[in-house]
Amino acid sequence: MQQEVINMIDDMEDVTGLLKNTFVSKDEIIEMLVICAIAQEHMLIVGPPGTAKSDIAKRFALLCSPKDGNGSGNVPYFEYLLTRFTEPNEIFGPVDIKAFQKGGGHRRITDGMLPRSEITFLDEVFKANSAILNALLNILNERTFYNGGKAEEVPLLCAVGATNEVPEDTTLAALFDRFLVRVWTDNVEESRFGELYEKGWELVKRRIQAGYTLEMGNVTTTDTLRRLYNALDEVDMSQIAKDYREVIRSIRAEGIDLSDRRVINLMKLIAASAIRRKRLEANTGDFWVLRHVWNSPDQIPSLLRIIEPYLEGYDAEFWSPERDIETIQGDISELIGRKEMLGTVSDYSAFLQQSQNLRHELMGHSDEEGSAPLIEEVNGLIETAMILLEKQG
């Protein structure tokens, strides 16, 4: 591997480290975002509001921004909250009235808007109307935007979509498929509240000092991401061909739908994972990215069971989205110890929320045998909290 490429990978490692030091319990999301940006693919973050979805994307874009402007009206980052009332001009730019009056057609001024962005964050992406969704399909897949009937190239590297829940409407299936991987995010677990407290207050102080203007110096540039993308074709994928065929067969046999388009494009993520580890040969350890090809969160445990055997022997290189059963047991023991000290309605509400978060984590755990008794234990805590809340009420 050329030293120039190694230096660019080191820059991306610095970006990843800064983000991980800023956000608690978001390592897997950050790793997946970096891989998607290198591979020029899109990811969907699913989870409740207030779990740092947009903040991670925005800070990543700032860390990868050019030092002295972008030129040609390009912007490193664009974000928007979509609703069914959002109009196309809010996303793609206003119609150029002067050009229209001169007979120049229905063209939009796209400077500073999504068609000129390199990293995009679209909150509640599936709530947009059909006019916006149809244009998004071309932008995400073909990297083109039809402006006044003429196809214009879009510099988009990576789009991050966010939603509170995956879409069930079949009319959204095509857009859903454009997001190659999906990651789940939730509130930080109780055991890491101390980190959340400290780092959260640091973020608040920065916002106070900056007057709500997010400021973060760049570490690298989007040009680095483009050059790493060009290096993907140097990765030797021959050693994983048989295993990749088998793992895709197993995923599809589990009832998890994977289109041929996703199967092909996922190979770019596998190659990007190898590049991130400074290798020009892919191995089955790079299959960790396949843990995020689910179509609904309830498929996560099945995916983990399929993927984990391929990662054996690569534990030092890759990342696990799961906490071990012993750590979760410690959280449950802590909750049991607090149960007798609860007094107010807010105490019981917080206790109930923490218990429900633990149950959600356990229900998605790959160690079904180890998690089953803990789920029963947590269910008992939830039932107790609800009874006591009713009495308080």
Helices and strands as residue ranges (DSSP letters): H 3-22, H 27-39, E 43-46, H 53-63, E 75-81, H 88-92, H 97-101, G 114-116, E 117-123, G 125-127, H 130-142, E 144-147, E 150-153, E 158-163, G 170-172, H 173-178, E 181-184, G 190-192, H 193-210, H 222-230, G 231-234, G 238-240, H 241-253, H 260-276, G 284-292, G 297-299, H 300-311, H 325-339, H 345-363, H 368-392
